[in-house]
C-alpha cells in the first residue's frame, strides 16, 4: 500500500513539474490567441466596410468579412498549438479537416457549387437588384441575391429561385444594366400612302409620350416589311431603366394608342388582312348563306 501512495505522489509531482514547465508557453499561447482575436475583429470591420462599397449584395459582404475573421482565428489557434508543443496535433487537425472537407464537398457537390458560384459572383455580378434579366425560359426582375441562389420576380408574379451555379454556366440577358431599353411596335399602311408624312406623324406622336427618351436615344421609324395587303413600318423608341417611375408596358400602350389616333386623324388608312380569291375554271362560286 505504501508503494501505491509513493507511485501516486511521484505521478502528481511529475504532472506538477510538467505544468510548471508549460506555464510560460501557455501564457505566450494565450497572448497569441488574444492578439489574433483582436486582429480578426479589426480586419473583419475593415473588410466589411471595403466590401460593402464594392458590391451590391450586403449578405455576401458580411459573409466574406466573417470568413476573414475565421481565417485569422484559425491561424491563431494553429500558432497556439505550435507554441505549447502540440504541433503534431495541429498537423493532425489540418489533415482531418482536409479529409472532412473532401467528404462533405463530395456529398454536397451541388450545394458547394452554388456556394462557390455565389462567392465568385460577389465580385463580378452580371446584374444588380432591380435589373430585368432573362435566363433560359425565365424572365423577370432581380429582387434578391444570396450565397446559394438568385431570386427573380417574373412579370406574371412568380418568384423563381435560380441556383447560382446555373447562372454561371448559362448565358444571361440583362435588359437594364446600362440604363437603356429599346421597345418597338409595328404599323401597317395602305400601299400608295405618303410614307414620309406617316413617319413624321409617328415621330411627332412619340415625342409627346411621357417616358420615351428624345435626346440620349431618339425614336426612329423604318420600313420593315412589304406585306401582302399593307406596307409595314416599325417604330423604335428607348426607355430609361433607371427611372423606376416609368412602366415599359404603360409607355408602349400609350405610344401605340396615340400613334393610331394620330394616323387616323391625318387621314391614313390602316388596312386589315386582305384575302384574294381567284376563279380559274370560269365557273361561278357558290356561297352558302
C-alpha positions in Angstrom: 0.0 0.0 0.0 2.9 2.3 0.8 4.3 1.7 -2.7 1.0 2.7 -4.2 1.0 6.1 -2.5 4.6 6.7 -3.4 3.9 6.0 -7.0 0.8 8.3 -6.9 2.9 11.1 -5.4 5.6 10.6 -8.0 3.0 10.9 -10.8 1.4 14.0 -9.2 4.9 15.6 -8.9 5.7 14.8 -12.5 2.4 16.3 -13.7 3.1 19.4 -11.5 6.6 19.8 -12.9 5.1 19.5 -16.5 2.5 22.1 -15.7 5.1 24.5 -14.3 7.3 24.0 -17.4 4.3 24.5 -19.6 3.1 27.7 -18.0 5.3 30.2 -19.9 4.3 28.5 -23.2 0.7 28.5 -22.2 0.8 32.2 -21.3 2.5 33.0 -24.5 -0.1 30.9 -26.4 -3.0 32.8 -24.7 -1.4 36.1 -25.7 -1.1 34.9 -29.3 -4.8 33.9 -29.3 -5.8 37.3 -27.9 -3.7 39.1 -30.5 -5.2 37.1 -33.3 -8.7 37.6 -31.9 -8.1 41.4 -31.9 -6.7 41.3 -35.4 -9.6 39.2 -36.7 -12.2 41.6 -35.3 -10.2 44.6 -36.7 -9.9 43.1 -40.2 -13.5 41.9 -40.1 -14.7 45.5 -39.6 -12.3 46.9 -42.2 -13.0 44.2 -44.9 -16.8 44.6 -44.2 -16.7 48.3 -45.0 -14.4 47.8 -48.0 -16.6 45.0 -49.5 -19.9 46.9 -48.9 -18.6 49.8 -51.0 -17.7 47.4 -53.9 -20.6 45.0 -54.2 -24.3 45.3 -54.4 -25.0 42.3 -52.1 -24.7 43.1 -48.4 -25.2 39.5 -47.5 -22.1 38.4 -49.4 -20.1 41.3 -47.9 -21.0 40.2 -44.4 -20.2 36.6 -45.2 -16.8 37.4 -46.7 -15.9 39.6 -43.7 -16.7 36.8 -41.4 -14.6 34.4 -43.5 -11.7 36.8 -43.0 -12.2 36.7 -39.2 -12.4 32.9 -39.2 -9.2 32.7 -41.2 -7.3 34.8 -38.6 -8.8 32.8 -35.7 -7.7 29.5 -37.4 -4.2 30.8 -37.8 -4.1 31.9 -34.2 -5.3 28.5 -33.0 -2.6 26.7 -35.0 0.0 29.1 -33.7 -1.2 28.5 -30.1 -0.9 24.7 -30.6 2.6 25.1 -32.0 3.8 27.3 -29.1 2.5 24.9 -26.4 4.2 22.0 -28.1 1.2 20.4 -29.8 2.5 20.9 -33.4 1.7 17.3 -34.3 -1.9 17.8 -33.0 -2.1 20.8 -35.3 -1.0 18.7 -38.3 -3.5 16.0 -37.5 -6.2 18.7 -37.1 -5.4 20.1 -40.6 -5.3 16.6 -42.1 -8.6 15.7 -40.6 -10.1 18.9 -41.7 -8.9 18.3 -45.3 -10.4 14.8 -45.4 -13.7 16.0 -43.8 -13.9 18.9 -46.3 -13.4 16.4 -49.2 -16.1 14.0 -47.9 -18.6 16.8 -47.2 -17.8 18.5 -50.5 -18.4 15.3 -52.4 -21.7 14.6 -50.6 -23.0 18.2 -51.1 -21.4 18.8 -54.5 -24.4 20.9 -55.9 -24.6 23.0 -52.7 -20.9 23.6 -52.8 -21.0 24.5 -56.4 -23.8 27.1 -55.9 -21.9 28.4 -52.8 -18.7 28.9 -54.7 -20.6 30.4 -57.6 -22.2 32.9 -55.2 -18.7 33.9 -53.9 -17.4 34.4 -57.4 -20.5 36.4 -58.4 -19.9 38.6 -55.3 -17.0 40.4 -57.1 -18.5 40.5 -60.6 -22.3 40.4 -60.7 -23.8 40.2 -64.2 -26.8 42.1 -62.7 -28.0 44.2 -59.8 -31.1 44.2 -57.7 -33.9 45.7 -59.8 -32.4 44.7 -63.2 -34.6 42.9 -65.7 -32.8 39.7 -66.9 -33.6 36.6 -68.9 -32.0 33.2 -68.2 -33.3 30.3 -70.2 -37.1 30.3 -70.0 -37.1 32.7 -67.0 -37.5 36.4 -67.5 -38.2 38.9 -64.7 -36.8 41.4 -62.2 -33.9 40.6 -59.8 -35.3 41.1 -56.2 -32.8 39.1 -54.1 -29.3 37.7 -54.1 -27.8 35.1 -51.7 -24.9 32.7 -51.5 -27.0 29.8 -52.9 -29.4 31.3 -55.4 -30.8 34.4 -57.1 -34.4 35.4 -56.7 -36.3 36.6 -59.7 -39.8 38.0 -59.8 -41.4 37.2 -63.2 -43.8 39.6 -64.9 -46.8 37.3 -64.0 -45.9 37.4 -60.3 -44.0 34.2 -59.8 -40.9 34.1 -57.5 -38.2 31.9 -59.1 -35.0 30.9 -57.3 -32.2 30.3 -59.8 -29.2 28.4 -58.4 -26.0 30.5 -58.8 -24.3 27.6 -60.5 -26.8 27.7 -63.3 -26.3 31.5 -63.7 -22.5 31.0 -64.2 -23.0 28.2 -66.7 -25.8 29.6 -68.8 -26.0 32.9 -70.8 -27.7 35.8 -69.1 -29.5 38.6 -70.9 -29.6 41.8 -68.9 -32.0 44.3 -70.4 -31.4 47.2 -68.0 -27.8 47.2 -66.8 -26.7 50.2 -69.0 -29.8 52.2 -68.3 -31.4 51.9 -71.7 -34.1 49.6 -73.0 -35.5 49.6 -76.6 -39.1 48.8 -77.4 -40.9 48.6 -80.7 -44.2 48.1 -82.4 -45.5 47.7 -86.0 -47.9 49.9 -88.0 -49.4 48.8 -91.4 -50.4 51.4 -94.0 -52.1 51.2 -97.4 -49.9 50.9 -100.4 -49.8 54.3 -102.0 -49.7 56.1 -98.7 -47.3 59.0 -98.2 -44.6 57.2 -96.2 -42.5 60.2 -95.4 -45.5 62.1 -94.0 -46.6 59.0 -92.0 -43.1 58.7 -90.4 -43.3 62.4 -89.4 -46.6 61.9 -87.8 -45.4 58.8 -85.9 -42.2 60.6 -84.7 -44.1 63.7 -83.7 -46.5 61.5 -81.6 -43.7 59.5 -79.9 -42.1 62.8 -78.9 -45.1 63.6 -76.8 -45.4 60.3 -75.0 -44.1 60.6 -71.3 -41.2 58.2 -70.6 -39.8 58.0 -74.2 -36.2 59.3 -74.4 -35.6 62.1 -77.0 -32.1 63.4 -76.6 -30.0 60.4 -75.5 -31.5 58.0 -77.9 -34.1 59.5 -80.3 -37.0 57.4 -81.6 -36.9 56.2 -85.2 -39.3 54.7 -87.8 -38.2 52.4 -90.6 -39.9 50.3 -93.3 -39.8 46.7 -92.0 -41.8 44.6 -94.5 -43.8 44.7 -97.7 -46.8 42.7 -96.6 -49.5 41.1 -98.8 -52.0 43.8 -98.0 -50.0 46.6 -96.3 -46.7 48.3 -96.1 -45.5 47.8 -92.6 -43.5 50.3 -90.6 -41.6 49.5 -87.3 -41.3 52.3 -84.7 -38.4 52.1 -82.3 -38.0 54.1 -79.1 -35.9 53.9 -75.9 -36.7 54.0 -72.1 -34.6 55.0 -69.1 -34.5 51.8 -67.0 -33.1 53.7 -64.0 -36.3 55.8 -63.8 -38.5 53.5 -61.7 -41.5 55.8 -62.2 -41.7 54.7 -65.9 -43.6 51.5 -66.7 -42.5 50.0 -70.0 -45.9 48.4 -70.6 -47.7 51.6 -69.9 -45.4 53.6 -72.2 -45.9 51.1 -75.0 -49.7 51.1 -74.5 -49.8 54.9 -74.8 -47.4 55.0 -77.7 -49.5 52.6 -79.8 -52.8 54.2 -78.9 -51.6 57.8 -79.6 -50.0 56.7 -82.9 -53.1 55.0 -84.2 -55.2 58.1 -83.3 -52.7 60.5 -84.9 -52.5 58.5 -88.1 -56.3 58.2 -88.3 -56.6 62.0 -87.8 -54.0 62.6 -90.5 -56.1 60.6 -93.0 -54.0 57.4 -93.2 -55.8 54.1 -93.6 -54.7 51.1 -91.5 -55.9 48.1 -93.6 -56.6 44.7 -92.3 -55.6 41.4 -93.9 -56.9 41.2 -97.5 -57.7 37.7 -98.9 -57.9 37.5 -102.7 -59.9 34.7 -104.2 -59.4 33.8 -107.9 -61.6 31.6 -110.1 -59.5 29.8 -112.6 -62.1 27.5 -114.2 -64.6 30.2 -115.1 -67.4 28.7 -113.0 -69.4 30.7 -110.6 -68.8 30.5 -106.9 -71.5 29.2 -104.6 -71.9 30.9 -101.3 -73.9 29.1 -98.7 -75.9 31.6 -96.7 
